[in-house]
Amino acid sequence: MLAAERHRRIVAEIARLNFITTDHLTTLLGVSHETIRRDLALLERRGELSRVHGGATSRQAPVGEEASFNERSGTLAAEKEAIGRAAAALIEPNQTIVIDVGTTALEVARALPADHVGVVATPSLLVATEVSTRPRVEVLVSGGRLRPGDLACSNAQAVEFFGNLRADAVFLGSGGIAPYGLTDFHLDEVATKRAMLDNASHRYVLADSSKFGRMAAHRVCELNGFDTLITDKPCPAELRTALSRAGGSVMVASTTRP
């Protein structure tokens, strides 16, 4: 295959999928990894794609800004509630769990039974307020710099807090999830999320189906950085394959109330 034809097919494939791995391109085009790396470098110089770790993405793929908390609260509300119920059902009495920031993470807190017993640690004042209504739950708040809207705490204080906390499970919010990995909009909060993941026995990511294939500006981890994705619909084939290769599983929550 001539180089020009390879380049045409690479650009077409990225336009179709938004993100493509180097491994996929070598199989698709029947050439070496080194050839693909040279092709991607050339196409990036031409402005036709952006190289990222493990592959390349469309120039238009990353999403620059997150919608406001109020806007997100009104979007896919039933789906987020279903994800929250499915996540809360995994929490056992007397566990220490971490619930992250965001509208879907807040649904996990809302789904905890009124008589739940255990410890909930969070960087979210909204989550802390919700679980504080459970009299048998001990609530730990990380502290740190407060971000309006989500009322999320971050900075070195929050990172140290979660770095010193050993949790049975963490339920992490997400800005987007793609074969490239789990991404987030807020740079200051990425280090906090990584500390949460590093110190939990079970690591769950919460992502409704609108996050599939979406990439925010900052990568939190690769797909092998967590154990289970909890979502409302089956993943697209490319993401499903990437998750499987990373050793992860997918839990699809039922939107029908019990």
C-alpha positions as CSV (number, residue, x, y, z in Angstrom):
1,M,0.0,0.0,0.0
2,L,1.3,3.4,-0.9
3,A,1.9,5.9,1.8
4,A,-0.8,8.3,0.5
5,E,-3.4,5.5,0.6
6,R,-2.3,4.6,4.2
7,H,-2.7,8.2,5.2
8,R,-6.1,8.5,3.6
9,R,-7.3,5.3,5.5
10,I,-5.9,6.5,8.8
11,V,-7.7,9.8,8.6
12,A,-10.9,8.1,7.5
13,E,-10.7,5.6,10.4
14,I,-10.1,8.4,13.0
15,A,-13.0,10.4,11.6
16,R,-15.2,7.3,12.1
17,L,-14.0,6.4,15.6
18,N,-12.6,9.6,17.0
19,F,-9.8,7.6,18.6
20,I,-7.7,4.7,17.2
21,T,-4.9,2.7,18.7
22,T,-1.6,2.1,17.1
23,D,-2.2,-1.7,17.4
24,H,-5.5,-1.4,15.5
25,L,-3.8,0.6,12.7
26,T,-1.0,-2.0,12.3
27,T,-3.5,-4.7,11.9
28,L,-5.8,-2.7,9.6
29,L,-3.0,-1.6,7.3
30,G,-0.6,-4.6,7.6
31,V,2.5,-2.5,8.4
32,S,4.8,-2.1,11.4
33,H,4.4,0.0,14.5
34,E,7.3,2.1,13.4
35,T,5.6,2.9,10.1
36,I,2.4,3.8,11.8
37,R,4.3,6.1,14.2
38,R,5.9,7.9,11.3
39,D,2.5,8.2,9.5
40,L,0.9,9.6,12.6
41,A,3.7,12.1,13.2
42,L,3.3,13.3,9.6
43,L,-0.4,13.6,9.8
44,E,-0.2,15.5,13.0
45,R,2.2,18.0,11.4
46,R,-0.5,18.4,8.7
47,G,-3.1,19.2,11.3
48,E,-5.2,16.1,10.5
49,L,-5.1,14.4,13.9
50,S,-3.6,14.6,17.3
51,R,-1.2,11.9,18.6
52,V,-1.9,10.6,22.1
53,H,-0.5,7.8,24.2
54,G,-1.2,4.5,22.4
55,G,-2.6,6.0,19.2
56,A,-4.2,9.1,17.8
57,T,-7.4,11.1,18.0
58,S,-9.4,13.5,16.0
59,R,-8.5,17.2,16.4
60,Q,-12.1,17.8,17.4
61,A,-12.4,14.9,19.9
62,P,-11.4,16.6,23.2
63,V,-14.2,18.5,24.9
64,G,-13.0,21.8,26.2
65,E,-15.4,22.8,29.0
66,E,-17.8,21.0,31.3
67,A,-21.4,22.1,31.4
68,S,-22.6,23.6,34.7
69,F,-23.7,21.4,37.5
70,N,-27.3,22.5,37.0
71,E,-27.2,21.7,33.3
72,R,-25.7,18.3,33.9
73,S,-28.2,17.5,36.7
74,G,-31.1,17.8,34.2
75,T,-29.4,15.6,31.6
76,L,-30.0,11.8,31.5
77,A,-31.4,12.0,35.1
78,A,-33.0,8.6,35.0
79,E,-29.9,7.0,33.7
80,K,-27.7,8.5,36.4
81,E,-30.2,7.4,39.0
82,A,-30.0,3.9,37.7
83,I,-26.2,4.0,37.8
84,G,-26.3,5.3,41.4
85,R,-28.6,2.5,42.5
86,A,-26.5,-0.1,40.9
87,A,-23.4,1.3,42.5
88,A,-25.0,1.6,46.0
89,A,-26.1,-2.0,45.8
90,L,-22.4,-3.0,45.7
91,I,-21.7,-1.3,49.0
92,E,-21.7,-3.6,52.1
93,P,-22.3,-2.6,55.7
94,N,-19.3,-1.4,57.7
95,Q,-17.1,-0.7,54.6
96,T,-15.1,2.4,54.1
97,I,-16.0,3.8,50.7
98,V,-15.0,6.8,48.6
99,I,-17.6,8.7,46.5
100,D,-16.2,11.2,44.1
101,V,-17.7,14.5,42.8
102,G,-20.2,15.0,40.0
103,T,-23.9,14.5,39.3
104,T,-23.7,10.7,38.9
105,A,-21.5,10.3,42.0
106,L,-24.2,12.2,44.0
107,E,-26.8,9.6,42.9
108,V,-24.7,6.9,44.6
109,A,-24.9,8.9,47.8
110,R,-28.7,9.4,47.4
111,A,-29.2,5.6,46.8
112,L,-27.6,4.6,50.1
113,P,-30.2,3.2,52.4
114,A,-31.3,5.4,55.4
115,D,-30.0,2.7,57.8
116,H,-26.6,2.2,56.1
117,V,-23.7,1.7,58.4
118,G,-20.2,2.5,57.4
119,V,-17.7,5.3,56.5
120,V,-18.0,7.5,53.4
121,A,-15.1,9.7,52.4
122,T,-15.5,12.3,49.7
123,P,-14.1,15.5,48.2
124,S,-17.7,16.6,47.5
125,L,-19.6,18.8,49.9
126,L,-22.8,17.8,48.1
127,V,-22.1,14.1,48.7
128,A,-21.1,14.8,52.3
129,T,-24.4,16.7,52.9
130,E,-26.4,13.9,51.4
131,V,-24.8,11.1,53.4
132,S,-24.8,13.1,56.6
133,T,-28.6,12.4,56.8
134,R,-27.8,8.7,57.5
135,P,-27.2,8.7,61.3
136,R,-25.1,5.6,61.2
137,V,-22.7,6.8,58.5
138,E,-19.4,8.4,59.5
139,V,-18.6,11.2,56.9
140,L,-15.1,12.2,56.1
141,V,-14.4,15.2,53.9
142,S,-11.0,15.8,52.3
143,G,-10.9,19.5,52.5
144,G,-8.9,21.6,50.0
145,R,-9.7,24.3,47.5
146,L,-13.4,24.5,46.8
147,R,-14.7,24.6,43.2
148,P,-18.2,26.2,42.8
149,G,-21.1,24.4,41.3
150,D,-20.1,20.8,42.1
151,L,-18.7,22.0,45.5
152,A,-15.6,19.8,44.8
153,C,-12.5,20.0,47.0
154,S,-9.0,19.6,45.5
155,N,-5.3,20.5,45.9
156,A,-2.4,18.9,47.8
157,Q,-4.5,18.6,51.0
158,A,-7.1,16.5,49.2
159,V,-4.4,14.3,47.6
160,E,-2.7,13.7,50.9
161,F,-6.1,12.9,52.5
162,F,-6.9,10.1,50.0
163,G,-3.3,9.0,49.9
164,N,-3.6,8.1,53.6
165,L,-7.0,6.5,53.4
166,R,-7.4,2.8,52.6
167,A,-10.9,2.3,51.1
168,D,-12.8,-0.9,50.4
169,A,-14.2,0.7,47.2
170,V,-14.1,3.9,45.2
171,F,-16.8,5.2,42.9
172,L,-15.2,7.7,40.6
173,G,-16.9,10.2,38.4
174,S,-15.8,10.9,34.8
175,G,-15.6,13.5,32.1
176,G,-15.3,11.0,29.4
177,I,-14.2,7.4,28.7
178,A,-12.6,6.2,25.4
179,P,-10.0,3.7,24.4
180,Y,-7.5,6.4,25.3
181,G,-8.5,6.2,28.9
182,L,-10.6,7.9,31.6
183,T,-10.5,11.7,31.3
184,D,-11.6,14.7,33.3
185,F,-12.1,18.4,32.8
186,H,-10.4,19.8,35.9
187,L,-6.6,19.5,36.1
188,D,-6.5,20.2,39.9
189,E,-8.8,17.2,40.5
190,V,-6.9,14.6,38.4
191,A,-4.3,14.0,41.2
192,T,-7.1,13.6,43.7
193,K,-8.8,11.0,41.5
194,R,-5.5,9.1,41.1
195,A,-5.0,9.0,44.8
196,M,-8.5,7.6,45.3
197,L,-7.8,4.8,42.7
198,D,-4.4,4.0,44.1
199,N,-5.7,3.3,47.6
200,A,-9.0,1.4,47.0
201,S,-9.5,-2.4,46.9
202,H,-12.3,-2.2,44.3
203,R,-12.3,0.6,41.7
204,Y,-15.5,1.6,40.0
205,V,-16.0,4.3,37.3
206,L,-19.4,5.9,36.9
207,A,-20.2,7.0,33.3
208,D,-23.5,7.4,31.6
209,S,-23.6,6.5,27.9
210,S,-23.1,10.1,26.8
211,K,-19.5,9.8,28.0
212,F,-18.6,7.0,25.6
213,G,-15.9,8.0,23.2
214,R,-15.7,11.4,24.8
215,M,-12.4,12.9,25.9
216,A,-12.0,15.7,28.3
217,A,-8.7,17.6,28.4
218,H,-6.9,15.7,31.2
219,R,-6.3,11.9,31.4
220,V,-6.9,10.4,34.8
221,C,-5.7,6.9,33.9
222,E,-5.6,4.3,31.2
223,L,-8.4,1.7,31.0
224,N,-6.4,-0.7,33.2
225,G,-6.5,1.9,36.0
226,F,-9.9,0.7,37.3
227,D,-11.8,-2.5,37.6
228,T,-15.4,-1.9,36.5
229,L,-17.3,0.6,34.5
230,I,-20.9,1.2,35.7
231,T,-23.1,2.6,33.0
232,D,-26.6,2.6,31.5
233,K,-26.0,1.1,28.1
234,P,-23.7,-1.4,26.5
235,C,-20.4,0.1,25.2
236,P,-19.6,0.6,21.6
237,A,-17.5,-2.1,20.1
238,E,-14.2,-0.2,20.1
239,L,-14.5,0.8,23.7
240,R,-15.8,-2.7,24.8
241,T,-12.8,-4.3,23.1
242,A,-10.3,-1.9,24.7
243,L,-11.9,-2.4,28.2
244,S,-11.7,-6.2,27.8
245,R,-8.0,-6.0,26.7
246,A,-7.3,-3.9,29.8
247,G,-8.9,-6.5,32.0
248,G,-11.9,-4.4,33.0
249,S,-15.6,-5.4,33.2
250,V,-18.8,-3.5,32.4
251,M,-21.9,-3.4,34.5
252,V,-25.0,-2.1,32.8
253,A,-27.5,-0.6,35.2
254,S,-31.3,-1.2,34.7
255,T,-33.2,2.0,34.3
256,T,-36.4,0.2,35.5
257,R,-37.0,1.0,39.2
258,P,-37.2,-2.1,41.4
